[in-house]
Amino acid sequence: MAKWRCTVCNYIYDETKKGVRFNDLPSDWFCPICAAPKSAFVLMGSGRVEEEDAYAPTVADKIVKQLTEFGVEYVFGIPGDSILPLVDALSKQDDIKFMLTRHEETAAFMASAYAKLTGKLGVCLSIAGPGATNLITGLVDAATDRAPVLALLGQVAQVHLGSESLQEIDEIEIFAPFTVFHEAISKPAQAINLTVLAVKNAYLRQGVSVLSLPTDVLSETLRDTIWKPEEHLFQQKTVPSKNDVEKAIKLIHESRKPLIFGGWGIRDCGAEVLQLAEKISAPIATTTRAKGVIPESHPLVVGVLGSVGTHFAVKAIANADLVIVIGSGFRQRNLLPKLPIIQIDVDGVKLGKSFPISCGLIGDAKTTVQMILDGVSQKEPDGDYFKDISKLKEENRREIMEEALDRSVPIHPGFVIQTLKKYAKKDAIITVDSGDHTYWFYKKYICDEERTLLSSNMASMAFALPAALAAQIAYPDKQVIAVNGDGGFSMLMADFTTAVHNNLPVKVIVFNDSMLKNIAKEQLLYGYPEFGTHFVNPDFAAFASSCGGEGYRVETPEELEKALVHAFATDKPALIDIIVDPKKMAPIIKTAEDN
């Protein structure tokens, strides 16, 4: 008597227990678990070789082991039928921790945020069909913000492909448009090679890789040797030509009022950028993604440039005579005046993508900035230029002070931002969702050593909570704060339980005005009547408490300060539900000429 294994779902037909030999079963017999045909079964047998095969590593085991070799520590997702062999492989080892979420979108956002914060590969998984499609928003966020992410997609067994099987979709066709690598592992012999290629592409092309994994292939045995990362994955650092560097230095020497505009590319070289700014007497503006990379309390920093940015950043760039763009493919051409531009980016496609430039340098930001720093001479600041900037910064400081002292009810959004600044730790990680509160934060929160994170290019709602979960996992000793609107938070609020379940003491701030305020603002801006922007909210504080965290409902300024003190002191996940004034809307900056 023998045992037969279903290659689709791993069901074991034991002849001893069933009392009927497998070969005596009718030809139309099918697997009682997954309905695979009789032909999908293989003999396990009782001989030594067959027993070795039965206990040999599977394709799923090898994929997990290969990811371990690449330093993967977390996989975010939801298990299910088509991905169970991989989930089982994760359960049998301790190097990679599986983090269960309540929604696949959360898993993808967590992988994206983890990659943005750490530079390490973010990994998420899902079942076929709806699980896979639920990942798309978070993966597109990673793709457009150039975060290295790997998505492991369960797929129906190959025997069922093309037969309109339950949850069967063409994963490669759906994910190909926004991924840098997308392949299906259809044979065990492909598993190691394709896994390594997926990791290499995610890292070196800074984007999303996708592996489609038919469940029957995941269950097959594989004895292939794991590949060593040091033999297959290499860092690439591009250095600009000497002539291009000399051209940039010449333009800087000829300018009187240069300005540095830093993007995400400066995240690892803030100190060098600040040295360059001090040497050439240049103000520094940043993109939203680079907010906080250089302390905004520094006299040369003029804050964020863009629609969510400051008025004085726009004025500073409008009055400059040279702009040095570092690590940004800035798309808002309307905010850049027609003047000479030096642009530095590791991706040559970004140079001159949205606006003409005078000098383009393809290179790693840190290396390139250091090369320019070594070659430029000390420049004296233009007195009138900095006098105007200082005046505008002082006006902004007065606005901040006024908002910090505003005790009106309903609560002023600006008061929330300044109170948050008062009680947040200097090295906090602050994740920010998309909405009207985003404008208040990026215009009025002065970052010192805080790190900030948002869905930059997609501006996706619901990002902040999953990003905060990922941040707390990556940096367990840091204070992590998620700044949300009520609209965005309510989209994935069930994953507050993920924080509770994993003892992640994130602090969730909710701006509660029972409306999509930013949409209403846009309707007003473009001449449309306000419509479809109001909704009914649950008691968010009670919800947080019911999940096992702490919840605080705040209706007055005095209550806010007390709530923040208590929430920041607890070692539990905490939510502060703040009733803010729905009539107070942050302005949108449109063009340099408008300001």
C-alpha positions as CSV (number, residue, x, y, z in Angstrom):
1,M,0.0,0.0,0.0
2,A,1.3,3.5,-0.9
3,K,0.7,7.2,-0.6
4,W,-0.1,9.5,-3.5
5,R,0.3,13.3,-3.3
6,C,-1.8,15.9,-5.2
7,T,0.7,18.3,-6.9
8,V,-2.0,21.0,-6.8
9,C,-2.9,21.2,-3.1
10,N,-0.6,18.6,-1.5
11,Y,-3.5,16.4,-0.4
12,I,-2.3,12.9,0.5
13,Y,-4.3,9.9,-0.7
14,D,-3.3,7.1,1.7
15,E,-4.2,3.7,0.3
16,T,-4.0,2.1,3.8
17,K,-6.5,4.4,5.3
18,K,-8.8,4.5,2.2
19,G,-8.7,0.7,1.7
20,V,-8.6,1.2,-2.1
21,R,-5.5,1.3,-4.3
22,F,-5.0,4.5,-6.1
23,N,-4.7,2.8,-9.5
24,D,-8.1,1.1,-8.9
25,L,-9.9,4.4,-8.6
26,P,-12.0,5.3,-11.6
27,S,-10.4,7.5,-14.3
28,D,-12.7,10.4,-13.6
29,W,-11.9,10.4,-9.9
30,F,-10.7,13.8,-8.7
31,C,-9.0,15.3,-5.6
32,P,-11.5,15.8,-2.8
33,I,-9.8,19.0,-1.7
34,C,-9.0,21.0,-4.9
35,A,-10.8,18.9,-7.6
36,A,-7.5,18.3,-9.5
37,P,-7.7,15.3,-11.9
38,K,-6.3,11.9,-11.0
39,S,-3.3,12.6,-13.3
40,A,-2.2,15.4,-11.0
41,F,-1.2,12.9,-8.3
42,V,2.3,11.5,-7.9
43,L,3.5,8.4,-6.1
44,M,5.2,9.0,-2.8
45,G,5.9,5.3,-2.2
46,S,7.7,3.6,0.6
47,G,11.2,3.2,-0.9
48,R,14.3,5.1,0.3
49,V,14.5,7.4,-2.8
50,E,10.7,8.2,-2.8
51,E,10.9,9.0,0.9
52,E,13.8,11.4,0.3
53,D,11.7,13.1,-2.4
54,A,8.8,13.3,0.0
55,Y,10.9,15.2,2.6
56,A,13.0,17.2,0.1
57,P,12.8,21.0,0.1
58,T,10.0,22.4,-2.1
59,V,10.2,25.3,-4.5
60,A,8.5,27.4,-1.8
61,D,11.2,26.4,0.7
62,K,13.9,27.5,-1.7
63,I,12.3,30.8,-2.5
64,V,12.1,31.6,1.2
65,K,15.7,30.5,1.7
66,Q,16.9,32.6,-1.2
67,L,15.1,35.7,0.1
68,T,16.7,35.0,3.5
69,E,20.2,35.1,1.8
70,F,19.3,38.5,0.5
71,G,18.6,39.8,4.0
72,V,14.8,39.9,3.8
73,E,13.4,40.0,7.4
74,Y,9.7,40.6,6.9
75,V,6.9,39.6,4.5
76,F,3.6,41.4,4.7
77,G,0.3,39.9,3.5
78,I,-2.7,37.6,3.9
79,P,-2.4,33.8,3.4
80,G,-4.8,31.8,1.2
81,D,-5.4,28.8,-1.0
82,S,-3.0,29.6,-3.9
83,I,-0.1,30.8,-1.8
84,L,-0.3,28.2,1.1
85,P,2.9,26.3,0.2
86,L,4.9,29.5,0.5
87,V,3.1,30.5,3.7
88,D,3.9,27.0,5.0
89,A,7.6,27.5,4.1
90,L,7.6,30.7,6.0
91,S,6.1,29.0,9.0
92,K,9.0,26.5,9.2
93,Q,11.8,29.0,9.6
94,D,12.7,31.9,11.9
95,D,14.7,34.2,9.7
96,I,11.8,35.9,8.0
97,K,8.8,37.0,10.0
98,F,5.4,36.9,8.3
99,M,3.3,39.9,9.2
100,L,-0.5,39.3,8.8
101,T,-2.5,42.3,7.7
102,R,-6.2,42.9,7.4
103,H,-6.1,44.0,3.8
104,E,-3.7,43.4,1.0
105,E,-3.5,47.1,0.3
106,T,-2.0,47.5,3.7
107,A,0.5,44.8,3.0
108,A,1.7,46.6,-0.2
109,F,1.8,50.0,1.5
110,M,3.8,48.5,4.3
111,A,6.3,46.9,1.9
112,S,6.6,50.3,0.0
113,A,7.1,52.3,3.2
114,Y,9.6,49.8,4.6
115,A,11.6,50.0,1.4
116,K,11.5,53.9,1.4
117,L,12.6,54.1,5.0
118,T,15.3,51.5,5.1
119,G,16.5,51.1,1.5
120,K,16.0,47.4,2.0
121,L,13.7,45.2,-0.1
122,G,10.1,45.4,0.9
123,V,8.2,42.1,0.4
124,C,4.5,41.4,0.3
125,L,2.4,38.4,-0.7
126,S,-1.2,37.6,-1.7
127,I,-3.4,34.9,-3.1
128,A,-4.4,34.9,-6.8
129,G,-7.3,37.0,-8.0
130,P,-8.7,39.5,-5.6
131,G,-5.8,39.3,-3.2
132,A,-3.4,40.1,-6.0
133,T,-5.5,43.0,-7.4
134,N,-5.8,44.4,-3.9
135,L,-2.0,44.9,-3.8
136,I,-2.0,47.2,-6.8
137,T,-2.5,50.6,-5.2
138,G,0.4,50.1,-2.7
139,L,2.6,48.6,-5.4
140,V,2.0,51.6,-7.7
141,D,3.0,53.8,-4.8
142,A,6.2,51.9,-4.6
143,A,6.8,52.0,-8.3
144,T,6.2,55.7,-8.7
145,D,8.3,56.6,-5.6
146,R,11.0,54.2,-6.8
147,A,11.0,51.9,-3.8
148,P,12.5,48.4,-4.1
149,V,9.6,46.0,-3.5
150,L,8.9,42.4,-4.4
151,A,5.4,41.1,-4.7
152,L,4.8,37.3,-4.4
153,L,1.5,36.4,-6.1
154,G,-0.2,33.1,-5.6
155,Q,-1.6,31.6,-8.8
156,V,-3.9,28.8,-9.5
157,A,-2.3,25.5,-10.4
158,Q,-1.0,25.2,-13.9
159,V,-3.3,22.4,-14.7
160,H,-6.2,24.9,-14.3
161,L,-4.7,27.9,-16.2
162,G,-6.8,29.0,-19.1
163,S,-9.9,27.2,-17.8
164,E,-11.5,30.1,-16.1
165,S,-10.6,28.6,-12.8
166,L,-11.8,30.2,-9.6
167,Q,-9.6,33.4,-8.9
168,E,-7.6,32.9,-12.1
169,I,-6.4,36.2,-13.6
170,D,-3.5,37.0,-16.0
171,E,-1.2,38.4,-13.3
172,I,1.7,39.2,-15.7
173,E,-0.5,41.2,-18.0
174,I,-2.1,43.1,-15.1
175,F,1.1,44.0,-13.3
176,A,3.5,44.5,-16.2
177,P,2.7,48.2,-16.9
178,F,4.1,49.4,-13.6
179,T,6.7,46.8,-12.7
180,V,10.4,46.6,-13.5
181,F,10.3,42.7,-13.5
182,H,7.4,40.4,-13.9
183,E,7.7,36.6,-14.5
184,A,5.9,33.4,-13.6
185,I,7.8,30.5,-12.1
186,S,6.4,27.7,-14.2
187,K,9.1,25.1,-13.6
188,P,11.1,24.3,-10.4
189,A,14.4,24.8,-12.2
190,Q,13.4,28.5,-12.7
191,A,12.8,29.2,-9.1
192,I,16.3,30.3,-7.9
193,N,17.2,32.2,-11.0
194,L,14.0,34.2,-11.3
195,T,13.9,35.0,-7.6
196,V,17.4,36.4,-7.8
197,L,16.5,38.4,-11.0
198,A,13.4,39.8,-9.2
199,V,15.5,41.0,-6.3
200,K,18.2,42.4,-8.6
201,N,15.7,44.3,-10.7
202,A,13.9,45.7,-7.7
203,Y,17.2,47.0,-6.2
204,L,19.1,48.2,-9.2
205,R,16.1,49.6,-11.2
206,Q,14.5,50.9,-8.0
207,G,11.0,49.6,-8.5
208,V,8.6,46.7,-8.1
209,S,9.3,43.1,-9.1
210,V,6.5,40.6,-9.3
211,L,6.7,36.8,-9.3
212,S,3.6,34.8,-10.2
213,L,3.7,31.5,-8.3
214,P,1.4,28.6,-9.4
215,T,0.6,26.7,-6.3
216,D,1.4,23.3,-7.8
217,V,4.9,24.5,-8.8
218,L,5.5,25.8,-5.3
219,S,4.8,22.3,-3.9
220,E,7.3,20.5,-6.2
221,T,10.6,19.4,-4.8
222,L,13.8,21.3,-5.6
223,R,17.4,20.6,-4.5
224,D,19.1,23.5,-6.4
225,T,21.8,25.4,-4.5
226,I,21.0,28.9,-3.1
227,W,22.9,31.7,-4.8
228,K,25.2,33.9,-2.8
229,P,24.2,37.6,-2.9
230,E,27.9,38.7,-3.0
231,E,28.2,36.8,-6.3
232,H,25.1,38.2,-7.9
233,L,24.1,41.6,-6.5
234,F,26.4,44.6,-6.8
235,Q,25.9,48.3,-6.0
236,Q,26.0,50.7,-8.9
237,K,27.3,54.2,-8.3
238,T,27.4,56.5,-11.2
239,V,29.9,59.4,-11.3
240,P,29.4,62.4,-13.6
241,S,32.1,63.4,-16.1
242,K,34.8,65.9,-15.0
243,N,33.7,68.3,-17.8
244,D,30.1,68.3,-16.6
245,V,31.2,69.0,-13.0
246,E,33.4,71.8,-14.2
247,K,30.5,73.3,-16.2
248,A,28.3,73.2,-13.1
249,I,31.0,74.9,-11.0
250,K,31.4,77.6,-13.6
251,L,27.7,78.3,-13.5
252,I,27.8,78.5,-9.7
253,H,30.7,80.9,-9.8
254,E,28.9,83.2,-12.3
255,S,25.7,83.3,-10.2
256,R,24.9,85.8,-7.4
257,K,21.8,84.2,-6.0
258,P,22.0,80.4,-6.3
259,L,19.4,78.2,-4.7
260,I,19.6,74.4,-4.0
261,F,16.5,72.4,-4.5
262,G,16.8,68.9,-2.9
263,G,14.6,65.8,-3.6
264,W,14.5,62.3,-2.3
265,G,18.0,61.7,-3.8
266,I,19.6,63.8,-1.0
267,R,18.3,61.5,1.8
268,D,21.7,60.0,2.4
269,C,23.8,63.2,1.9
270,G,22.0,66.0,3.8
271,A,25.2,67.0,5.5
272,E,27.0,67.4,2.2
273,V,24.2,69.4,0.7
274,L,24.2,71.7,3.7
275,Q,28.0,72.2,3.4
276,L,27.6,73.1,-0.2
277,A,24.8,75.6,0.6
278,E,26.9,77.2,3.3
279,K,29.9,77.5,1.0
280,I,28.0,79.1,-1.9
281,S,25.5,81.0,0.3
282,A,22.5,79.3,-1.2
283,P,19.0,78.8,0.4
284,I,17.8,75.2,0.4
285,A,14.3,74.2,-0.7
286,T,13.1,70.6,-0.7
287,T,10.4,68.4,-2.2
288,T,7.9,66.9,0.2
289,R,9.7,63.6,0.3
290,A,13.0,65.3,1.4
291,K,11.3,67.4,4.2
292,G,13.4,67.0,7.3
293,V,16.5,65.6,5.6
294,I,18.1,69.0,6.4
295,P,16.9,70.6,9.7
296,E,14.3,73.2,8.7
297,S,15.3,75.4,11.6
298,H,18.6,76.1,9.8
299,P,18.7,79.7,8.5
300,L,19.4,78.6,4.9
301,V,16.4,76.2,4.7
302,V,13.2,77.7,3.2
303,G,11.0,74.6,3.4
304,V,9.1,72.6,0.9
305,L,8.6,73.9,-2.7
306,G,5.4,72.8,-4.3
307,S,1.6,73.0,-4.0
308,V,1.8,71.9,-0.4
309,G,4.9,74.0,0.3
310,T,5.7,77.5,1.7
311,H,5.2,80.9,0.1
312,F,8.8,81.9,0.9
313,A,10.2,78.8,-0.9
314,V,8.4,80.0,-4.0
315,K,9.6,83.5,-3.5
316,A,13.2,82.4,-2.9
317,I,13.3,80.4,-6.2
318,A,11.5,83.1,-8.1
319,N,14.2,85.6,-7.1
320,A,17.2,83.3,-7.6
321,D,19.5,83.5,-10.7
322,L,20.5,79.8,-10.6
323,V,18.8,76.6,-9.3
324,I,20.7,73.5,-8.5
325,V,18.2,70.6,-8.5
326,I,19.6,67.5,-6.7
327,G,17.9,64.1,-6.7
328,S,14.6,65.2,-8.0
329,G,12.7,64.9,-11.3
330,F,10.5,67.8,-10.2
331,R,7.4,67.8,-12.3
332,Q,5.9,71.1,-11.3
333,R,7.4,73.2,-14.1
334,N,5.1,76.1,-13.2
335,L,7.1,76.6,-9.9
336,L,10.4,77.0,-11.6
337,P,11.2,80.3,-13.2
338,K,13.0,80.6,-16.6
339,L,16.6,80.7,-15.4
340,P,19.7,78.5,-15.6
341,I,19.3,75.1,-13.9
342,I,21.8,72.6,-12.9
343,Q,20.3,69.2,-12.4
344,I,21.9,66.1,-10.7
345,D,20.2,62.7,-10.8
346,V,21.3,59.1,-10.8
347,D,18.8,58.5,-13.6
348,G,19.6,60.3,-16.8
349,V,16.0,60.1,-17.9
350,K,15.1,62.5,-15.2
351,L,17.5,65.2,-16.5
352,G,15.5,67.9,-18.4
353,K,12.4,65.7,-18.2
354,S,9.9,68.5,-17.4
355,F,12.0,71.6,-18.0
356,P,15.1,72.7,-20.0
357,I,18.3,72.6,-18.0
358,S,21.7,74.3,-18.5
359,C,23.8,71.5,-17.1
360,G,22.9,67.9,-16.4
361,L,25.0,65.6,-14.2
362,I,24.2,61.9,-14.2
363,G,25.5,60.6,-10.9
364,D,25.0,59.5,-7.3
365,A,23.9,62.6,-5.4
366,K,26.4,62.2,-2.5
367,T,29.4,61.6,-4.8
368,T,28.4,64.4,-7.2
369,V,27.7,67.0,-4.5
370,Q,31.1,66.2,-2.9
371,M,32.8,66.7,-6.3
372,I,31.2,70.1,-6.7
373,L,31.9,71.0,-3.1
374,D,35.6,70.3,-3.6
375,G,35.7,72.6,-6.7
376,V,33.7,75.7,-5.8
377,S,34.9,78.8,-4.1
378,Q,33.4,80.5,-1.1
379,K,30.6,82.9,-2.1
380,E,29.4,85.9,-0.3
381,P,25.6,86.0,0.3
382,D,23.5,88.5,-1.6
383,G,22.3,90.8,1.2
384,D,19.0,91.9,-0.4
385,Y,18.1,88.4,-1.5
386,F,18.5,87.0,2.0
387,K,16.8,90.0,3.6
388,D,13.7,89.3,1.6
389,I,13.8,85.6,2.4
390,S,14.3,86.4,6.1
391,K,11.3,88.8,6.1
392,L,9.0,86.1,4.6
393,K,10.3,83.4,7.0
394,E,9.5,85.8,9.9
395,E,6.0,86.3,8.6
396,N,5.6,82.5,8.5
397,R,6.9,82.2,12.1
398,R,4.3,84.8,13.2
399,E,1.6,82.8,11.5
400,I,2.8,79.6,13.3
401,M,2.8,81.4,16.7
402,E,-0.7,82.7,16.1
403,E,-1.9,79.2,15.3
404,A,-0.1,77.8,18.3
405,L,-2.0,80.2,20.5
406,D,-5.4,79.8,18.7
407,R,-7.8,78.3,21.3
408,S,-10.9,78.4,19.2
409,V,-13.5,75.6,19.0
410,P,-13.8,73.7,16.7
411,I,-10.1,73.2,16.8
412,H,-8.0,75.1,14.3
413,P,-5.9,72.6,12.1
414,G,-2.9,74.8,12.5
415,F,-3.2,74.5,16.3
416,V,-3.1,70.7,15.9
417,I,0.1,70.9,13.9
418,Q,1.9,73.1,16.4
419,T,0.7,71.1,19.4
420,L,1.9,68.0,17.7
421,K,5.3,69.7,17.2
422,K,5.4,70.6,20.8
423,Y,5.0,67.1,22.1
424,A,6.6,64.9,19.3
425,K,10.2,63.7,19.9
426,K,12.9,65.3,17.9
427,D,13.8,62.0,16.2
428,A,10.2,60.9,15.5
429,I,9.2,59.3,12.3
430,I,6.0,61.0,11.0
431,T,4.0,59.4,8.2
432,V,1.5,61.6,6.5
433,D,-1.7,60.8,4.6
434,S,-3.2,62.8,1.7
435,G,-5.8,65.4,2.4
436,D,-6.2,69.0,3.7
437,H,-4.1,68.2,6.8
438,T,-1.2,67.4,4.4
439,Y,-1.0,71.0,3.5
440,W,-1.0,72.2,7.1
441,F,1.7,69.7,8.0
442,Y,4.1,70.5,5.1
443,K,3.6,74.2,5.3
444,K,3.7,74.7,9.1
445,Y,5.5,71.8,10.8
446,I,9.2,72.8,11.2
447,C,11.2,69.6,11.1
448,D,14.4,69.4,13.0
449,E,15.5,65.8,13.2
450,E,12.1,64.2,12.4
451,R,11.8,62.0,9.4
452,T,8.7,62.3,7.2
453,L,7.1,59.9,4.8
454,L,4.2,60.1,2.4
455,S,2.8,58.7,-0.8
456,S,4.6,61.2,-2.9
457,N,3.8,60.7,-6.6
458,M,0.5,58.9,-6.1
459,A,-0.7,61.0,-3.2
460,S,-2.7,58.0,-2.2
461,M,-5.1,58.2,0.7
462,A,-4.8,55.5,3.4
463,F,-1.0,55.4,3.2
464,A,-0.2,56.8,6.7
465,L,-1.3,54.0,8.9
466,P,0.3,51.1,7.0
467,A,3.5,53.3,6.6
468,A,3.5,53.9,10.4
469,L,3.2,50.1,11.0
470,A,6.2,49.5,8.8
471,A,8.2,52.3,10.4
472,Q,7.6,50.9,13.8
473,I,8.7,47.5,12.7
474,A,11.8,48.9,11.1
475,Y,12.6,51.2,14.0
476,P,11.1,49.7,17.2
477,D,12.8,52.3,19.5
478,K,11.5,55.3,17.6
479,Q,8.4,57.3,18.2
480,V,6.2,56.8,15.1
481,I,3.3,59.1,14.4
482,A,0.7,58.7,11.6
483,V,-1.0,62.0,10.6
484,N,-4.4,61.2,8.9
485,G,-7.6,62.8,7.7
486,D,-10.8,61.0,8.6
487,G,-11.4,60.0,5.0
488,G,-8.0,58.3,4.5
489,F,-7.8,56.7,7.9
490,S,-11.2,55.1,7.6
491,M,-10.2,53.3,4.4
492,L,-7.8,50.9,6.1
493,M,-8.7,51.5,9.8
494,A,-9.1,47.8,10.5
495,D,-5.3,47.5,10.4
496,F,-5.2,49.4,13.7
497,T,-5.7,45.9,15.0
498,T,-2.5,44.9,13.3
499,A,-0.7,47.4,15.5
500,V,-2.3,45.9,18.6
501,H,-1.7,42.3,17.6
502,N,2.0,43.0,17.0
503,N,2.6,45.4,19.9
504,L,3.4,48.3,17.7
505,P,2.9,51.4,19.7
506,V,2.1,53.7,16.8
507,K,0.4,57.1,17.5
508,V,-2.4,57.8,15.1
509,I,-3.6,61.4,14.7
510,V,-7.0,61.8,13.0
511,F,-8.2,65.2,11.7
512,N,-11.9,64.7,12.0
513,D,-14.2,67.1,10.1
514,S,-16.6,64.5,8.6
515,M,-15.7,65.5,5.1
516,L,-13.3,65.3,2.2
517,K,-12.1,68.8,2.8
518,N,-9.4,68.8,0.2
519,I,-11.8,67.7,-2.5
520,A,-14.2,70.4,-1.4
521,K,-11.3,72.9,-1.7
522,E,-10.5,71.7,-5.2
523,Q,-14.1,72.0,-6.3
524,L,-14.1,75.6,-5.0
525,L,-10.7,76.3,-6.7
526,Y,-11.9,75.0,-10.1
527,G,-15.4,76.6,-10.0
528,Y,-17.5,73.6,-9.2
529,P,-20.2,73.5,-6.5
530,E,-19.3,71.4,-3.4
531,F,-20.8,67.9,-3.8
532,G,-20.2,64.4,-2.5
533,T,-17.7,65.4,0.2
534,H,-19.6,64.8,3.5
535,F,-19.9,61.6,5.4
536,V,-20.8,60.2,8.8
537,N,-17.9,59.0,11.0
538,P,-17.8,56.4,13.7
539,D,-16.4,57.1,17.1
540,F,-12.7,56.6,16.2
541,A,-11.5,56.8,19.8
542,A,-14.0,54.1,20.9
543,F,-13.0,52.0,17.9
544,A,-9.3,52.2,19.0
545,S,-10.2,51.2,22.5
546,S,-12.3,48.3,21.3
547,C,-9.3,47.0,19.3
548,G,-7.2,46.8,22.5
549,G,-5.4,50.1,22.0
550,E,-6.0,53.5,23.6
551,G,-8.4,56.1,22.1
552,Y,-8.9,59.7,22.9
553,R,-11.7,62.0,21.5
554,V,-10.7,65.6,21.5
555,E,-13.0,68.6,21.1
556,T,-11.1,71.4,22.7
557,P,-7.5,72.7,22.6
558,E,-7.0,71.8,26.3
559,E,-8.1,68.2,25.7
560,L,-5.7,67.9,22.8
561,E,-2.6,68.7,24.9
562,K,-3.7,66.2,27.6
563,A,-4.5,63.5,25.0
564,L,-1.1,63.8,23.3
565,V,0.7,63.6,26.7
566,H,-1.1,60.4,27.6
567,A,-1.0,58.9,24.1
568,F,2.8,59.5,23.7
569,A,3.5,58.1,27.1
570,T,1.7,54.7,26.6
571,D,3.4,51.7,25.2
572,K,0.2,50.7,23.4
573,P,-1.0,51.8,20.0
574,A,-3.0,55.0,20.5
575,L,-5.4,57.1,18.5
576,I,-6.3,60.8,19.0
577,D,-9.6,61.7,17.3
578,I,-9.5,65.5,16.9
579,I,-12.7,67.4,15.9
580,V,-11.2,70.2,13.7
581,D,-12.9,73.2,12.1
582,P,-14.3,72.1,8.7
583,K,-14.1,75.8,7.5
584,K,-10.4,76.2,8.0
585,M,-8.7,75.1,4.7
586,A,-5.1,75.3,3.9
587,P,-4.3,77.3,0.7
588,I,-2.8,75.7,-2.4
589,I,0.3,77.3,-4.0
590,K,-0.1,77.3,-7.8
591,T,2.6,79.3,-9.5
592,A,5.5,81.6,-8.7
593,E,3.7,84.5,-10.3
594,D,0.7,84.0,-8.0
595,N,2.8,84.5,-4.8
